[in-house]
């Protein structure tokens, strides 16, 4: 997220696109977060038995 802010500032766009960009990046990150949580659950469940 910090890189996105730096690019927006250096390109002269200011902070106008930062909130929509943050929303898009967070939506795009949801599948990876879900897969990581699922795999962590499988890993913890396999260690219990």
N, C-alpha and C positions, 0 to 999 in steps of 0.2 A: 504494500500500500504506500510505503514511503517513496518508492521509486516512481510510482504513478504521480504522486504529488510533485516530485522534483521535475519530471518531464513536463507536466502541465505548467509549472512556473517558468521553466527555462524556455518553453515554446511560446510564451507570451499569452497563453490562454487564461492565466490566473486560476482562481479556485472555482470558477463557474461550473466546470464539468466534474469536479472531484466527487460530489455526492452521488450523481448517477453512475459514475465510473466505479465507485466503491460498491454500490448495490449490484452492478453487473458482475464484478469480480467475486463478490460474496456468493451470488447465485451460482456462478460457474464453479466455485469451490465446494459447493454442497455435495456433489457426488463423491468427491475424493474424501471428504470428511466422513460421509456415511460408510464408505468402504473401509476406512481406517478404523472406525468404531466397531464395525461388524467383525473385522479380523481380530481386533483386540479382544472382543467378547469370545470369539472362538478360541483364542490363545489362552485366555484365563480359564475358560470352561474346561479345556483339555488338561490343564495343570491340576485341577481339583480332583480328577479321578485317577 
